[in-house]
Amino acid sequence: MLKKLIIALAFLSASLSAGAQLICPMPKARPLFGMRDTTSIFIIGDVMMHSRQLEYDQEWFLKYISPAMTQADFCLANMEFPLGGPPYTGYPVFSTPDSYPEYVARCGADVFLLANNHVLDKGLAGFKRTLRVYDRMADSLGIRCTGVGDEPLMLHRRGLCVALVNFSYGTNIGPETSSPDILRMRKDDVGRAIRKAKDRGADFIVALPHWGVEYSLTHSESQAEWARWLAKQGCCAVVGAHPHVVQDTTHIAGVPVIYSMGNAVSNMSATNTRLELAVTLRFVHDHVTGEMLMLEPELDWMWCTLPDMLTRSYATVFIKEWATRRSEWLNPSDFDNMMATLERVRAATGIDCYLPSTIAL
């Protein structure tokens, strides 16, 4: 046996020295890393400008969450006011300075949601002026808007298309002055927008309703019925606003439903109105298999601090970043209010988002 091995090795050595090639099968090439792209959408609730807010430096309002707004591929903000021009007013009839949405865009917002009950506060003239200002911002800052008519907004990134369908239960001045119409909660109209999104090749459709009972921590039966219908129509997620407080969440046929994010920034101080959610949706495109999927939404608690609480102005913050920094508050009692509100709303809604492990609630 040893003799045969010696002879074989000698033959191999002779062949190689004579210039013969040793041919071996090679494994098929595989990517050295996963060929997967992720597209992220960061969504915040009601961006408001009450009368008292007009007196303060807006540069602080979204300063602490701006990095997250900017980092996302797309940031959506519900702009709950018209740009009706001076004199500027707050609730109940809003008319907000043009500089405010420009500031929100500079903080990282890419898409303004317009379907809400306050957008027609200054009538048809104020609404048309609002659209003209946003058209100029589209040219200068790349801002896009949705919620007007039944046209979905198609977002394209990394070979993936996400459609946004934004609609409202109504406006504060009635339907007779709402042309061009805000997309309303009529199933024929919303269904037409969803079909258009499908026809235009949307990989995912996100429904963004302005709905629900104000100040209620739990959703209404109307919201639940609509959520079931939206899931049946093929929406991949439902993310709502309007109640000014965070509401409970659920899944319907695998579709995540965030009934209400609450506010983003406002002068509200009623119970639970300063606690908020930011919602991050992530969509994955696997270029090897062609598979596209949406990951489970990420929810982040936020808190809107009023003047002289954390800063001298209004400031919205991520609670997970400030939950161990009570000593940095100008008024530490507001920190205590934040944590007590968080505990109360978590208990009522069942929402369990990430918080630092050192915080026990």
Sequence and secondary structure as in RCSB ss.txt:
>XXXX:A:sequence
MLKKLIIALAFLSASLSAGAQLICPMPKARPLFGMRDTTSIFIIGDVMMHSRQLEYDQEWFLKYISPAMTQADFC
LANMEFPLGGPPYTGYPVFSTPDSYPEYVARCGADVFLLANNHVLDKGLAGFKRTLRVYDRMADSLGIRCTGVGD
EPLMLHRRGLCVALVNFSYGTNIGPETSSPDILRMRKDDVGRAIRKAKDRGADFIVALPHWGVEYSLTHSESQAE
WARWLAKQGCCAVVGAHPHVVQDTTHIAGVPVIYSMGNAVSNMSATNTRLELAVTLRFVHDHVTGEMLMLEPELD
WMWCTLPDMLTRSYATVFIKEWATRRSEWLNPSDFDNMMATLERVRAATGIDCYLPSTIAL
>XXXX:A:secstr
 HHHHHHHHHHHHHHHHTT            SS  EEEEEEEEEEEE   GGGGGS GGGTTTTTHHHHHHSSEE
EEEE S    SS B TTS B  THHHHHHHHTT  EEE  STTTTTTHHHHHHHHHHHHHHHHHHH  EEE BTT
  EEEEETTEEEEEEEEES  TT GGG SS B BS HHHHHHHHHHHHHTT SEEEEEEE S TT SS  HHHHH
HHHHHHHHT SEEE B SSSB  EEEETTEEEE  B EEE S  STTTTEEEEEEEEEEEETTT  EEE   EEE
EEEEE TTTSSSS EEEEHHHHTT GGG SSHHHHHHHHHHHHHHHHHH       TT   
